[in-house]
Amino acid sequence: MRKIFVNIICNLSYTNKMLKLMWKNDKLYIIYLLLDIVVWSIVPFVNVYLVQESIQMLETGANFQEYIPIIVGLIVGNLLLNYIHNYLNYKRDLHGSMISVILYKNIFVKTLNLDYEKIIDKNVQEMRELSLRIIDNSRFSTMTVAFHNVVSSIIVITGISYLLAKIDFWILFIVLIIVIVNSISVMYRNKYERKVNIDINPIIKKIQYFMGIGSNYSYIKEMKLFSMNNNVINEYVNLQKEMHKGVDKIRRLSLFGYTISHICQAILNIVIYLYLGYRILVNKDLSIAEFSVFLAAVVNFNGAIQSIVTSHLQINNNGQYLKDYFEFMKIKNIVEDESIKQDLIIKEQNIIEFKNVSYRYPNQESYAIRNLSLKLNTGKKLAIVGENGSGKTTLVMLLMRMIDPTEGEILFNGINIKYFKIDEYRKMFSTVFQDFKLFAFTIKDNVSALSNEIQETIDAKVNHALSSIGLGEKMNSLSKGINTYIEQIYDKEGVLLSGGESQRVAIARALYKDSPIFILDEPTAALDPRVEYAIYSKFEEFTQNKTTLYITHRLSSTRFCDEIVVLKNGKITELGSHKELMKINGYYSELFNMQAQYYTEKSSGTKNE
Ligand code: ADP
């Protein structure tokens, strides 16, 4: 009992949150919803009244002329109410079908505004995944419809109880008990059904995975190569069998549930027909009209209670997802502190200093950067070298203030970078990360980052950036030039770029931004070394008088850098110019000699271009 009570309270709070959210996002939806509650609550009474009036008139031998307008009026009234109900439903559904889009926008905006540190946090990612489930399967509309049904059912139950109690209070009581027993059985059936559904969820996931395999040529190729077809098909057949067992459980449950419902219905009918029959035939204190009203009222009464039970379950099931949505929307950012701001003054010569900086990723025990101190002078070419996982990208993330040090501080011209407006500060960097992404928009939009400048300016700057990085010819070869879409989501004639071309477009985006500091994360290992070298050389040309920072473990470009930082396990192990580091005979010189040997021994092709 206590559990049911707690459930009801929870559902009230979910409903309240849902209505508030809906009101905030789309007021008309709520208005249509409320109007429909009123209309839909009147319909059962019109029906009951129609039965009562018609039978009473027939019983008392009323005038046919009087009979016609009342009956036709009631039927047309009913028709009208149903039409209004359908119209309001249509309007509400129209607004309702946009709610998923609106809620997704809220989640999207929230995600984009979250600190990077939050975004990479597994817990936050999980919360986001959970919050997204509110927009699946029209959960939101299910909940609002459930709310609508609960309220209109309460109105109907109150009115009909009054009607029934007027005829016989005790029969109302008996009806109530039978209907409640039936409802409890429905409730348990639904609960068990949900449990079975949860149990078969992993099987459904696996089946979906197999469907994905079937439409992915890479998997098919792999299966052919290793003669896996039969075994993979057997795996699928086993899943099919497991799925069948789960579905069978649900179907049997329905069979059992319907049997209980029908038994309850039969008991209800026996009690009503016998009791009312006794009063009409033996006691003679009940009219046929009252008998008919009673029957019609019981049907509506039963329907309303069932509707409350089902709606309660729907609110309960879907409310959980609403809770997840609100939890995600509540996450607070930490990076941007509005209270302390300094103006960012960029001088001719600037110094960025890492002072004893350590960084640990969320939920990680070990540090990615440990007690790192480093002074970077702008206007120079710097390289960060180190094995995978040595902390190169993390260092750049800290520098760009995508993440904040766990310990220590980073200073720009002596001021902690925390005190600058974050957007202003990040404007100083044009960065191309290893895992850069191009959007399925036009090449122009990708390069200009959807800039709001004048079209002619954008076109000129985009063309300049693209030709600087060696993509001029490629653009000329495309019939729509820089207005060509990348991929074929927006335009069937979109272009599919190779790895090297994509990277150049990403670099062109950085060139277009033209910030004082350029950062180039190592090109993907999939790139051919010659292509990589060509990209670096072009990049070099363009950024001649700028501060550039290369992250790399291929040393074709480090030779030309003023300063090279070698990282190992988040710490600086070597620091100096190419010459200096070659002299030390440490990791850098070892790596450089090894690669020099590799390049001279093996002549490379240009497979990736
Ligand atoms: P590099 O760029 O030199 O390959 P990274 O800076 O990417 O190295 O990574 C440094 C260390 O931090 C590695 O041990 C890596 O596993 C860890 N790391 C990187 N990104 C994350 C993350 N998002 N969450 C947890 N650990 C991470």
Residues whose N, C-alpha, C, O or C-beta is under 5 A from the ligand:
A	BS01	ADP	I120 Y361 A368 E387 N388 G389 S390 G391 K392 T393 T394
